[in-house]
Amino acid sequence: MMTEDSRPEILYERAEHAARIVRAHYGEEVRTAVVLGSGLGAFADQLEEQVALDYADIPGFARSTVEGHAGRLVIGKTNGVSIAAMQGRFHYYEGYSFEEVTFPMRVLGALGVRSVLLTNAAGGINLAFDQGALMIISDHLNLMGANPLRGANDDRFGARFPDMSEVYARDFQEIAVEEGKAIGLELRRGVYAALSGPSYETPAEIRMLRTLGADAVGMSTAPEAIVARHMGLKVLGISCITNMAAGVLDQPINHAEVMETGARVREKFTELLRRVIPRLSA
């Protein structure tokens, strides 16, 4: 059922209002944003001249309930470029609607952001990947059971039927590859499968996903990417392969492993972000 607050014209006004609140704390133009996934939030702590807002202080933002998601929007500079960094995101499995999950993308768009880097922790399906590998998302499979654009459309956000031929910008992918090579990181490209969670996938489901062409699997990112493209934002996606998916290794999967792997690759991942983000803002 569509509530009064979720009507598209009201949603647009809510996003504009939240953007004004953020802009009141940071007056400079912000053209690029990054969403930091599980265990990857340390990058935001290193931003210069930063201003941090708890999600609770931004109207319409939900609360992040997952370990490794600090729940703050940090705006500051890296290499002289102002960016907005989300330390943690909201997930469908937490009980939030897709509208709530993607509302930050709406606010970032209203703030003037034109490019966004989406990061996540993912399970490796492709047998060529090792734990700790970084995968550039070339495309995704939205297997979450719904689309975040479902419902009435407000043309001020974007077209009713947005094209998804190139969700993840090819030129951004090339930038990531180039900057990875510069610091000795071999970044492979792959297809990210998004499932609703919160249970990890079964070995049979992983075999199905491999047959469908997925290289990694997770419980986020696709809804944000769809909404970002709806608004005309350019998107780059990078997955940190924090664990191998069910059935790949003869061992159970747990969230502690995800956090530990994220911590292990944090330094190189952060260096990659520092190099890539200014080029996304150019």
N, C-alpha and C positions, 0 to 999 in steps of 0.2 A: 504493500500500500504506500502511495506517495504522501508524505506528510507535508505540512505547510512549509517547513524549512527546506525540504528537498525538492520543491518545485524549481525548475531550471532557472527562472528569473530570480528567485530568492537565493539559489546557490551562487549565482554570479555576484549578487550584492554581498553575500557573506564572504566570498573570496576577496572582493575588493576591500571590504572592511578590514579583514585580517591583514591584507597587504599594507594598508595604511598604518596599522599598529606596528608592523615590522619596520616600515619606512621611518616611523617616528624615532626609532632607536638607532637607525643607521641610514644616514642621509645620502650616501654616495650611490651611484648607479651600480646595480648588480646584474650582470648579464649571464652568469653561469652558476649552476648549482650542482651539488653532488649529494647523493644519498648513500650513506655509509651503512653497510650491512653488518651482520653479527660479528663482533670482535674486531671490526675495522674502524671504529670511531676515533682512534687516536689521531688520525690526520687532522681533524678539526681542532684539536688542542694546540696544534702548532701554528695556527693562523695568527698573523700579526694584526695589531690594532683591532682585536676582535671584540665583538659584542655578542653575548650569549643570552638567548631567551629560552626558558623552559617551555615545553609544549603547552603546559597549563596556562601560560600567559598569552597564548595566541588563540583568539576566539575561533572555535571550530576544530582545533586540533584535538585528536584523541590522545590517549595515554599509552605509551609503549610499555608492555608488560613482560617482555622477553629479556632474559639475561644477555648482556652484551649490547643492549640498545639503551643509551643514556637518556634519550628523550629530550634533546635540546636542539635548537636551531642556532648555529654559530655562524656569524657573518664577520668576515675579516679579509685579510689579504695574503696571497701567496705569490711570490715573485712580482709584487706590485699590482696584482690583479685582484679586485674585490670579488669574492664568491660567497655563496650561501651554502653551508654544509649541514645536512640533517644527520645528527648523531642518533641513528635508529629510525625505524619506520613502523608503520602499523600493518598488521597482517589480517587477512580474512579469517584465519583460524583462531584469532583472538576473540572473535565474535563481532567484529566490526563489519559494517556494510562496505561494499565496494566504493560507495560515495565517500565514506569516512576514510578508507584506505588511501584514496587518491586525492582527497581534499588538499593536502600540501602541494601537489602538483598544480592545482588550480590557483593556489595562493602564490606560488613561485611565478607562474605565468602572469598573474596580475601585478606582481612586483617588477616585472620587466625582464625576467630571465628568458633567454632565447635558446640556451643549450643546457642540457642536463646530463650528468654522468651517473648512471645507476650501478651500484655495486651490490654484490650479495655473496653469501656463503652458499655453496652448492655441492651436491653429491656428484661424483664423477661416474658417468656411464661409459664413456669412451675409454677403452682399455689402454689407450696410449697415454692417458693422463695419470699423473702421480698426485698424491696429496700435497697441497701447497702450490700446485700449478695455477696460473692465472689464465683464464679463457676469455677472449673477446667474444661477446655475443654477436653472432652474425644474423640470427633470427630467433624467433621463439615459437613454441607451441603453447597456446593458451588452453590448458586442460583443467581449468579451475571451475568449470561448470556454468559460467556466466560471463558477461562482458560488462566492464565498468561504464560503458556508454548506454546501457539499456535504459529505456525510459524516454521521456520527452527531451528534446534537444533545444539548447539555446544557441542560436547562430553566432552570438558574440563570443562564445568559446570556440566554435568550429563547425564544420559541415556535419550534416546528419549522417552521411556515409563516408567517413574519412578513409583515404587510401592508405593501405598498410603494406605496399610493395617494398618499402625500404624503411622499416621501423628504426633500425639502427644504422645511422648515417655511414656510408662507405668511406667518405673522406675522414671521418672521425676514427674509424677503424684503422686506417692507414697511419694516422698520427700516433695512435697507441702502439702499433707495431714498430714504427720508427723509434719512438722514445724508449720502448722496451729494449730494443737492440742496443741503444746507446748506453744502457746500464747493465747489459749482459743478461737480459731477460728474454727468453723465447716465448712469445705470446702466441698461442694457437687460437684459431677461431672455431666456434662451434654453436650448435643450436641448443637453446635453453628451454627445457620443459617446465612449465609452471603448473603445479598441482595445489590443491587447497590445503592439505595437511590437516591437523598437526602430526598425525602419525607418519613415520617414515614409510617409504614404499616397500612393497613386498618384492621378493626376487622375481616373481612372475610379472609384476607391473614394470620392473626395470627391463626385463626382456622385451616386453611390449614397447616400451619407450625407445629402446635401442632399435627395434624394427621400424619404428616411426621416424627414426633419424635423429633422435636426441643424443647430445653429447654430455649433457649435465642436467640435473634436476633440482628444483627448489620450490619454495612456497611464497614467492614474491615477484616483484619486478615487472612481470607482464602487464598487470593492470596500470601501473604507473607509466610504463612506456606507451601504452595505448592512449591514455589520457594526455600525455605530453604531446604525442603526435596529433591528437585531435585539436590541440591548441597551436600547432605549428612549431613546436619546439623541436630542435634537433637532439637526437639521443645517441649516447654511447653507453654500452653496457659491458661490465667486466665482472666475471664470476671468479671467486677464489674457491678452488676445489678443496674443500676442507675435510672431506671424507669420501671414501669410495661408496657408491650406492649399494643397496642390499643385494647380496648374492655375488658381488664382485670379489670380496674377500670373505674368508670363512670366520667372520667375527661380527658381533652385534654393533649397531650404530648408536651413538649417544651424543647429546649436545655438548658435553664437556670436550669431546674430541674436536668438535667444530671450533670451540673457543681456543683450544690449544693450538690448532693449526693456524688460525687467524693471528694469534700472537707471534707464531714462529715466522710468518711471512710479512709481518707488519712493516718492518723497516724498508724492504724493497717495494712493497706495495705503496707505501707513503711516498717514497721517492718517485715512483711512476706517476702518481697523482700530481705531485709538485711540478713535474715536467709536462704532463699532458694538459692540465687544466688551463694554463695561460694560452695555449694554442687553440683550445676550444672557444676562448673568448675573443680571439682575433677577428 
